[in-house]
Amino acid sequence: MKLFRSDKRINQVIQEVEESSFYGRNNELMLFYNLIQDENPAYKVIHFHGKGGIGKTYLLYEFTIIAEKQNIPFLHLDTQDFNQTITGFTDYLHSMLSTHIDSGVTIPKTLQDCIQLINNLGKKNKVIIAVDTYEQMDNLDRWFRNVFIRKLHPRVSIILAGRKELTGEWQEAPAWRTVTKQIEVTSFNFQDTYDFLHKNGITSEASIQKIWQFTKGHPLLLSLATISNGLVEEDSSCFKGNTEVLSALTSRWLSEVKNERLINLIEVAALLNHFDQHTISEILNIEISTNTFHELTSFSFIRKTQEGWSIHELIRDAIRIELKQRNYERYQSLTNQITHYYYTRIITQPNKEDIASFFYHLGDEVIQSVFFQDTSIDHSMYLEPIEEYNYHEVEEFFKYLIDNPSISRTNFYSRTSNTSITLNASLEHNLLEYELIGPDYIKKMGYQGSSLLKKNGEAIGISVNVPINEKTLPLLESEPVSRAYFSNLSKEEKQYYNVPVEETAGYFIRYQEYKDPTDNAARAYILYSLFPLIFSGGKLVASTPLKLFQDLLYKFGFQTVDGASHHDYHEEVPTPTFLLDLSGPKLIPYLKQFIAGLNTDKMEILTKEFSLTPREQDIITLLIEDKPILDIAKELYIAEITVKKALSRIYQKANVKNRIQLMKRIMEIT
């Protein structure tokens, strides 16, 4: 019996093109070679899973080419090409078998006969059955596993490809867990991306860096970027972030979403840095059932984090861009609601995650790009407080920096605006810092507030924030960088800072450094860890000549201190000292200044909707801040009865009966 057709001229051309365009995936290819060469492989089922557009289908195409060169039957089935019934699967399997069998051979159409033919092939040779988009096999999964696969010859191997990891009996049953290997297909690393772009004729270093930042090595985005108008022909070094490219990826990923009501939830989830069931319910002012939330978080582009869940950064940014362009009012309204939601949480029960989320959702692209690199914090990193026991690691860290001096130049990329924010620290600046600060500085300041950033046990960064008290104050008065401010304090200011060692009057944010100055994830981790200082209840002081950090300090409300500039960094322009006073009850007014503009927008909407008087506007503003009637009366210098009468008029205008209903009505409108 002649099994394989000899006329492959057209097919050979197609294969040559496919083979020449395939790139990378060396580990996956090696696994496949081992599979077809091993007479009795340990794994009978191999499952490749990954996000849409990550290259799973192209990987199967490459397997097909390799198998045909080895004269190994490779049945490439795609669940999108048949009805999800046993009959539909059987008919499709029959048609695929027909492409591998000589036209003179008749193949019966029953499932049993198809399996028998596959097993006959397996007696003579290896056989591979590949099922693409396996997540569509939900209704047939149990049958496929416990009926179809169990009847196959031992030399028949199964390769599955899908967006989600196999669960249920695949993992829970010891037998299936033993014979099944699951492999995640991920984006290309920078080197693979670099080689891929060179192979496609893109050699400009500037373009490669910009495309890397835009795509993060996602294969589909890379392919679309190389064939789209993202490259300006007259200037090949300029890459334009193409929203159409992101839209194509979004369409691919959102094809998973069959239920239209979930689109609304996905839009809100995309605006949040991370989310949970309660947060989305509060933002939308609706009760989201547990089943609905589980349905939302089951999509392949949503992942579990320590803070809750988050949408993959590429699709998150694409949805934001699309929503902002399509319905700016809804985009702005949701953004404002999210910011106010976190503001309310902070003033009632402050924590690091909420203060970080508050600043993230203010929408400043510089803060988002620098502090929230790659969406979420890498939890393989951790900060280890410096103590006597690990002081030798501090010495080793600074020795490494001195032995390997370099400039610090790194880019923080905003996909939303397709712009890069650059941090530049010259070699001269870094060398001078190694003279101004080191292990001895940290030891004499008393260790407290200083930490090593570690990953897999290795110190990759350091953060030095000096607590200000009676022990450190004299040192700060004499040390370079800090002395310009602390040696010129007034008597009252010095008295404020001169607290017992066990207390803290504030922090001097002195130093952050990294073994790899281009490691944005490490940099973001340390900067993110500074957010709790906002809750210190004291004064925060910093001094830097680096423009990006100066801009960030201004964005967080720091002010320059008159008479506290210095030349300790040998700059032509004096380096200023920055101060943020959060002492006493100043936290809430500090946060309120950031949402003043948001409240203005919201109040314009409410005033128009309810025909509010100026006094009623003031009262609603304080209601939104969750102030009780007595506090509202005191803040506006009016009697409680006046507030109550005004509230009655507001309820009437808003067609509600009480404060709770009014707040729900406000959330619905704004």
Sequence and secondary structure as in RCSB ss.txt:
>XXXX:A:sequence
MKLFRSDKRINQVIQEVEESSFYGRNNELMLFYNLIQDENPAYKVIHFHGKGGIGKTYLLYEFTIIAEKQNIPFL
HLDTQDFNQTITGFTDYLHSMLSTHIDSGVTIPKTLQDCIQLINNLGKKNKVIIAVDTYEQMDNLDRWFRNVFIR
KLHPRVSIILAGRKELTGEWQEAPAWRTVTKQIEVTSFNFQDTYDFLHKNGITSEASIQKIWQFTKGHPLLLSLA
TISNGLVEEDSSCFKGNTEVLSALTSRWLSEVKNERLINLIEVAALLNHFDQHTISEILNIEISTNTFHELTSFS
FIRKTQEGWSIHELIRDAIRIELKQRNYERYQSLTNQITHYYYTRIITQPNKEDIASFFYHLGDEVIQSVFFQDT
SIDHSMYLEPIEEYNYHEVEEFFKYLIDNPSISRTNFYSRTSNTSITLNASLEHNLLEYELIGPDYIKKMGYQGS
SLLKKNGEAIGISVNVPINEKTLPLLESEPVSRAYFSNLSKEEKQYYNVPVEETAGYFIRYQEYKDPTDNAARAY
ILYSLFPLIFSGGKLVASTPLKLFQDLLYKFGFQTVDGASHHDYHEEVPTPTFLLDLSGPKLIPYLKQFIAGLNT
DKMEILTKEFSLTPREQDIITLLIEDKPILDIAKELYIAEITVKKALSRIYQKANVKNRIQLMKRIMEIT
>XXXX:A:secstr
   S S  HHHHHHHHHHHHH    HHHHHHHHHHHH SS S SEEEEE  TTSSHHHHHHHHHHHHHHTT  EE
EEEGGGS SSHHHHHHHHHHHHHTTS TTS    SHHHHHHHHHHHHHHS EEEEEESGGGGGGGHHHIIIIIGG
GS TTEEEEEEESS   THHHHSHHHHHHEEEEE     HHHHHHHHHHTT   HHHHHHHHHHHTT HHHHHHH
HHSTTB TT TT B   HHHHHHHHHHHHTT   THHHHHHHHHHHSSSB HHHHHHHHTS   HHHHHHHHTST
TEEEETTEEEE HHHHHHHHHHHHHH HHHHHHHHHHHHHHHHHHHHHS  HHHHHHHHHHTT HHHHHHHSTTS
S  TTEEEEE  GGGHHHHHHHHHHHHHS   EEEEEEETTTTEEEEEEE HHHHHHHHHH SHHHHHHHTSTTE
EEEEETTEEEEEEEEEE STTHHHHHHHSTTTHHHHTT  HHHHHHH   TTS SEEEEEEEEESSTT HHHHHH
HHHTTGGGGGSSSEEEEE   HHHHHHHHHTT EE TT  B TT  SS B EEEEE  TT HHHHHHHHHHHHHH
HHHHHHHHHHT  HHHHHHHHHHHTT  HHHHHHHHT  HHHHHHHHHHHHHHHT SSHHHHHHHHHHH 
